[in-house]
Amino acid sequence: MPEAREGRPMKSKEDLLKEIEALREELQNRKDALPAHSIRPHQLMGIEELEEEIERKERLLQEIQKSE
């Protein structure tokens, strides 16, 4: 199995798709839980972190698809 940049085995396309889907569900759950008023900074930070993680995994997925 090819190795990722950090020396860990590269995840499979299917694994990444599952992880992305799970992250998107978590992201939607967090957005749905936001209050209409008085959103706290930690709530937005959690959402931003999930969005960044989704983007990172989508880039990895694109790299895998290009190498196929």
N, C-alpha and C positions, 0 to 999 in steps of 0.2 A: 504494500500500500504506500503511495507517495506520502512524503512527510510535509507537514505544514511548516511555515517559517519558524515557528517557535520550537521545532524539533519534535512536536507531537504528530502522531499519524493524522493525515488529512481525513476529515469526516466525509462520509459518502453523501452523494446528492440527496438520497432519500432521508438521511439523518438531518441534513440541513433544512430540507423542506418541512419536516416534522417540527423542528425547533422553531423555525420562522413562524409556522402556524400557531404554535403554543404561545410564542411571544406576542403575536398579533391579538390572540384571544385575551391575554393578560393586559395588554395595552387597552383594548376596548373595555375590559372590566374596570380598569382604573379610571378611564375617561367617564364611564357611566356612573362611577361612584363620586365624581367631583360634585361638590355642592354648587348650587346656582350662585351663591355669594360667598365671599370670604374664603377663597381658595388659599390654602397654605403653601408656602414655598416648597416644602418637602414633597407635596403632592405633585407639583409641576416638575420638580427635579426627577422624581421617579418615572414620570411619563417620558421625559426627555431621555433618560438613561435607556428605557426600553426602546424608544425610537432609534437611538444610536446603535444599540445591539442588533436590532432588526436590519438596519442599513449595513452593518459590518457583515452579518451572515449572508445578506443578499449579495454583497460583493464577492464573498467566498464562493457562493453558488455560481455566480457568473464566471469566475475563474475556472471552476470545475467544468462548466458547460463549454467554455472555450477550448479546454484541453481535450475534450471528447472527440 
